[in-house]
Amino acid sequence: MTPTSPGPAAVPSGRRPTSRGPREWARAFTGFYPPTAAELAHLDPVARFLYSARSVILVISFQAALLAGLLALADRRFAAVPFALVLVGYVVLHAISNLSNDFFGARRGHDTADSPRRRYTVHPLLSGAVSARLLVTGLVVLAAIAISIGIYFIELRGLGAVLLVAAGALLLWAYDAAPRALKELGLGEVAAFVVWGPLMVAGGYYVITGQASNAALLASVPYGLGVMSILVGKHIDQRAFDAGKHQRTLPVVLGERRARILNRASVLAMYAIVVGGVATGVLTPFALLVFLAWPRAWRAVRVMSAPAPAEPPAGYVGWPLWYHRVCLVHNRLFGWLYVAGLALGALLPAARL
């Protein structure tokens, strides 16, 4: 890819914020990219913090919580308070992960002025849009919420919750805070699959219901693969930069061509596993609603079948992200259709093949 000059001018234009307060807070969760650093500085502290936490990507954790709750509802084991806390906890932990990623990326010299991270969106610290004090205050508040929720589930579910909380905390720390972070060892993408698949969906089912479920575990796999494809796509896009910074992400280890093959296989496997789950009666037939996302899946497969262009197409938002964007757009629709299918399955639990 041809590098472009860093700085505010390189940040995609897209939709810009025009308001303050709750309306702007809600807008931080939609669209594709946050505003420029100059515009971000004029927003209220809550809106600035939400944009800096890359709230637009938090939808994947929100969807994972919904999937866990709907699987519990279909089995008539749903509990409202544990589900609500799962939903809040997942979004909070994801926000902590995003902010931690930026903090350690800046501290270790990976998020430099010429890094892809600073060209497609605002970096909360290096752009000056968020003060260190605001970042630390926000992280303390988020951590307090997450710890409180974890204590609640340990009291409620005992040893099983202890193991899940410990696994989640370990992976959160190991991804980018450990001395040898997972994303430097070619394991960050695998960790993403584990977290947003089995840990969040099947683990969420457990803390909501108090029981483990092989069906929930199988149901978690397609969604985990989708989230992994987003991260693999991003790391393919910045593979050359990461290699120069000695960041051995999975695409750096495999090479671009093999990483693109892996990502195509991951996207196709999402649908194959759903079909298998429906055919064996593990998943509701309504889960086949995900095939309405097939055109986007096929587009993702086609895009990942060829090298990225040297320059972005006219009007393209998000450069230098190419494979990441097509995978994110696909997974967002796949996730909502999967949620809708499981919701119908919960309403009509007797429908099985």
N, C-alpha and C positions, 0 to 999 in steps of 0.2 A: 504494500500500500504506500502511496505517496504521502509523506508527512505534511501536515499543515501547521501553520504557526500557532502557538498556544496563546491563551489569553481569552478575555471575555468575548472578543469578536468571533472566536471559533466555536463558542457555545451555540447550539441550534436555537433558532428564533422560536418557532412553535407558538403555543398560546401563552400569553403573558398574564400575570395576575393584575387585577384591577380593583381589588377590594381588600378589606382587613376583617379580622374577627372570624367567627365560625364559618362564614361562607368561604373564606380563603383557606381555612383549615381543611374543609371538605375537598377543595380543589387540589390540595396537595396529594390526594390519594388517586387522582384521575389523570388522564393524558399520558404523556410519554416521558417528558423531561421537565425538570424544574426551570425557573427563570435564570437570568444572568445574575452574577454577583451584585452588580449595581442595583438591579431591581429588587433582589432579595433583601438588600440592606434597608429598604424602605418599608418592609413588612413588620408586623408585630412579632415579638419574640417567639410566640407559639408557632406561627406560620413559618418563620425562618427555621426553627428547629425541625418542623415536620418536613419541609423541603430538603433540608440538609440530611435528614435520616433516610432520604430516598423512599418516601412513603408510597410512591406509585408502585413499587415492587412488593410492598407488604401484602398485596392482594393474594399472593401465593400462600402465605401463612393463614390468612383468613379463610381461603378455600380449603386448606388442609383441616382446619378446625371444623368447618361445616361438614366435610366428608366423615370425620370421626363421629360427629353428633348424629348425622343421618343414619349411619350404620347402626348406632346404638338405638335410634328410634325405630328402625326396621325390625330390630330384635326385641322390641318392647322393653328395653332396659335403659331408656333415656332418663337422665336426671338434669334438671334445668340449671341448678347452681354450678355443679361441676362443669357442665358444657360452657356456660358463660365465662367461667374462669379459664377454661382451656382456650377459648377464643381470644380473650384479652391477653393471656399469657403468651400465646404464640406470636401475636402481633408485637408485643413488647419485646420479646426476646429477639425477634427479627430486626427491630429497630436498633437494639443494642448491638447486634452483630454488624449491621451496616455502619454504625458510628465507630465501632471498634476497628472495623476494617480500614476506615479512612484514617483513624488515629495512628494505627501501627504502620499503615502505608506511608504516611507522612514522616513518622518517627524513624523508619528504617530507610528512608531515601528512595522508596519505590515510586511514590506519587510525586514525581518531579514536574517541572514546568512543561516538559515535552511528553508527559505520559498520556496515553489514551484516556485515562480516567479524568484528566483535567480538560480534555478537549470536547467530550460529549456531554458533560454536566458539571455543575458547580461542586467544588471540593469545599466542605464546610470550614476547614481550618486554613488551608493554603490560600483560599480566595479572600479570606478575611470577612466572609459573610456572617460567620458565627464566631463569637469570642470564645476563648478557652473556658472562661467562667460559665457561659451559657451552656456549652457542651458538657462540662463536668456536672453542672446542676441538673441538666436533663438526664444524663446517664445515672446519676444518683437516684433521681426520682424513679426512672425506669427499673433500675436494679432493685429498689425497695419493693416495687410492685411485684416483680418477678419472684423475689425471695419469699414474699408473703404468700403468693399463690403456691409456690413449691412447698412451703411449710403446711399449708392447708391440705394439700393432696397427700403428703406424708402422714399427717394425722388421720386422714380419711381412709387411705388405702394401704398404709403400712409399707412392708419391704418392697413390694412391687413398685410403688411410687418412688421409694428411695433409689432404686436402680435406674428408673427412668430419668429422674431429676439429675442423678449423678452422671448418667450418659450424656444428657443434654448439656450440662455444664461443662463436661470434659470436652465435648466436640466444639462448643462455643469458644472455649479457651484455646483448643488445639488448632483451630482453623487459621487464626492469624496472630494470636497473642503468645503462643508457645515459642521458645527459643528456636526451634525448628518447626515452623508452622506447616500444617497439612498441605496448604496450597503451594508450599515450596518443595513438596515431596511427591507431587503427582497424585495426591490423595484427597485434595479438597473437593473435587467433583464427585468422588465416591461418597464422601461425607455428606454432600448435599443430597444425594439420593437417599442415604440412610436417614437423615434428619427429616426431610419433607415427605418421605415415604413411610417406612415402618415405624420410625420413632414418633412422628406427629400423628399419623392416621391410626395405625394400630395401637400405638401407645396412648393416644388420646381416647380411643375406644375403651382401653383398659381403665383409665382413671375416671372416665365418665360412668362406666358400668360396674367396675370392680372385677371384671372377668376378662381373660384373654380370649382372642378369637382368631382362628386360622383364616376365616373369611375376611376379616378386617385386614389381616396381614396381606392376603392376596390383593385385596382392593387397593391397598396402599402402593403397590408396585408400579402401576401405570403412572400414577401421579408423581411418584418419586423420580421416575425416568424422565418425565416432562421437565421437572425442575432441574434435574441434572443436565438436560440438553441446553437449557438456558445458560448455565454456567460454562459448559464446554464450549458453546458458541462464542461467548464473550472471550474466553481464553484463547480460542483460535484467532479471533480478531486481533488480539494484542500479543500474539505468540512471539513475534520478533522482538518486541519491546521487553517482554518478560524474560526471554532468553538472554538479552543483553544485561538484565538486572539480576541474573542468576536465580530467577524464579522458575523452578521446575514444575510448572503446571502440567496437567495431563497432556494437553496438545504439544507442549515443549518436549515431553518425554516420547510421545508417540510420533510426532511429526504432523504437519498439517493434513496431509492426505489421509492418514490413518485415523486422525481425530475426526475428520469429516465423515469417514465411513462409520465410525463408532456412533456419531450423532445421528446419522440417517437410520442406523439400526435401532437406536434408542426410540426414535419417533415412531417407527413402524412397529416396534415391540409393544408400545403402549396400546395400540389397537388390537394386536394379536392376543394380548393377555386379557383384555376386556372380553373379546369373543370367547376365549377359552373359559373365562369365569362364568359367562352367561350359559355356555353350552353344558357346563358341568353343574349348573344350578347354584353355584356359589354366589354369583352376582345376579341381581334382578335384570330381566330382559330390557328394562328401561335404560340400563346403562349404555345400551347401543345408541342412545342419543348422541354420544360423543362422535359418531360418524358424521354428524352435521359439521364438524370441524375438519373433516377429511380434506376439503380443498386447501385449507391453510396448511395441513400436514404435508400434503403433496407438494405445495409450493416450497415449504421448508426443505423437503427432500431434494427437490430440483435445485434450489439455491445452493444447498450444501454439496451438490454433485459437481460444482465447478469452482475454480478459484475466485476469490473476491475481485471486483474491478479495481483498477488503479485509482480511480476517482469516483466520488459518489454521483449517482444520477441527479439530474436537476431537481431541486426541491426536496432532496432527501434529508430527513431529520435524524440525527443521531450518529453521524459519521465520526469516528471510524468503525463504529459497531455495524456489522453486516450480518453475520450468522446469528449473533446474539438477538438482534431485533426480530428476525423472522421466527426464531424459536420462541421468543417471549410472546409475540402476537399469537402464535399457534397455541401455546400452553394456556394463555389467558382464556381463550374461547373453549378449549378442551376442558379446562377446570370448571367453568361455569356450566357446561353441558353435562359434565360428570356429576356435579352437584344436583342439577335438575333431574337427571336420571335416578340418582339415589333417593331424591326427595319423592319422586313418584313411586319408587320401590317401597319407601317407608309408608306411603299412603295405601299401597296395595301389596302388602307383604306376601300374599299367597301366590303372586305371579312369579312363577319359576318354570324353567324348561325341564 
